[in-house]
Amino acid sequence: MSDQVTEFDAIVIGAGFSGLYTLHRLRNEMGLKVKVLEAGGGVGGTWYWNRYPGARCDSESFIYGYMFDDKLWHEWEWTERYPEQPEILRYLNHVVERFDLARDLQFNTKVTAAHLDEATATWTVATEDGTTLSSRFLITGVGCLSAWNTPDFPGIEDYRGNKYFTGLWPHEPVEFTGQRVGIIGTGASAVQAIPRIAQQAADLTVFQRTPNYIVPANHGPVPEQVAAERRQNFEAIREHTRNSAFGMPYDFQAKPLAEHSDEELHEVLQGRWDIGGLSFMVAGFHEPIFDLEANLRIGRWLDGRIKEKVHDPVTADLLTPKKLTYAVKRIPLDSGYFETFNLPHVHLVGIKDNPVDAITATGVRLADGSEYEFDSIVFATGFDSTTGTLNRIDIRGRGGQALREKWADGPRTYLGMSTAGFPNLFMVTGPQSPGVLSNMPTSIEQHVQFISQLIEEAIGRDAVVEPTQAAEDAWVEHNEVVANATLFPLADTTYTGANIPGKPRRFLPNLDTVVGYRAKCDEVATNDFEGFAFASAEG
Ligand code: NAP
């Protein structure tokens, strides 16, 4: 330990998309001494842990990667329309090799605390194994979906069968053949896993609290001609992606929804449905985000698709959302999800009004006393999104204030990248940035570029930098105003924190859109980093 370097210019927490690019920027391009600390045994962040059957990204592969380096983009060939989890890990390992990152990555190192020493303006970072390291700058690249949500079901510890969590899946293959399997949750992870588990299980019971609208993924190989066109148009695709609403190179329909007859609307929606993917929404209509009647109109069209796919009318009805859902809740992508419920060995159990009462030694008991026996239970119950991972680290800034205390009523940030009282601390895709409401690599690149510019400025001025209280207050208020102009805050979702009991209900991502948010950050940088205060590093 004694001859190990423990003092750095910058410490980065997390070796996912955020941490790897931050390391490249700060070390390779700015010459800083950087260490990346990662809890997992390899790179990937959320993709390192989410190895459940069917795990793949719902962003299309041609935009799910770094775009800062033309050569990198051109030399990597994704095999299919959406990148599968193992392929994403191969891609990130390629990035590590390509930019010689491995020597500054430290795996199996879980950060437990980061405390500011105000006198020296340094961060001391503590890890689970008792090691401490220090740095002038601290950057969190912890991702929005890394704090697993294990509901507090009584008896969960006493269950004698196999327990699996989609967000913490074993590295070795899991075999369900011949088993009675139960799965709790029907979000994006479960929608991917259920058809695959159903192929193996002898009997599969799905416990659904809230139904969701789900659009076909239409996964498969990318035709060579399409791939060739994209290679040719890379620069235009990059521009479009960076200057779009959600970090995807699509635009909403130009003709207003209200001017479409039902027949015309059907034609547009069916066209987008046949193409599949998240572009159903982001190349569809924007009105459902703002206007309830418009939202319900699209919902009614989607109800019809569920009825077409699911043979049993009772099951189809149970799978149909009954309240505001479309667009304001993350749309999962489907590869045979609805059709799975036509299989005789797959059962759907609604638990909205009859919740899980306990996990028993042999299975699941619901509030009405009904019991289900399983050989394996899969918990697909999601994450304490966006703030969860940050709040699980004991981060303390000026005056020993804990970040989780400062955020007890909800996160307070400036631009989603910084927070007053925590100088030289920067968050990649933090709360009140577009984060989970965008194609993550697009947002991550922009954040890392902004943060590294800010760090360069602070170094140039030999200063510590943090947002002013006024800038933070204005940003928090701005986020509320923008969110409240939409239907998003009305829905019980991970975006509002409603999935986690006791979590303050706050709209977590920024809704200025990727292009609007980027413009705001550019304006801040151009105006001498307006809203940030630079103080002498001497204190
Ligand atoms: P999720 O969307 O939050 O879904 C969790 C599911 O568990 C929901 O159906 C939820 O019901 C249910 N649940 C939670 N607590 C429960 C309880 N106490 N009792 C019964 N049911 C409970 O989580 P996820 O599916 O893991 O997805 C999370 C996010 O990960 C997504 O929004 C997406 O951003 C990302 N993701 C991305 C991909 C991709 O790109 N391919 C794939 C998977 C996930 P309620 O709906 O009623 O809360």
Residues whose N, C-alpha, C, O or C-beta is under 5 A from the ligand:
A	BS01	NAP	R56 C57 D58 S59 L145 P151 I184 G185 T186 G187 A188 S189 A190 R209 T210 R330 A380 T381 G382 F383 T494 N499
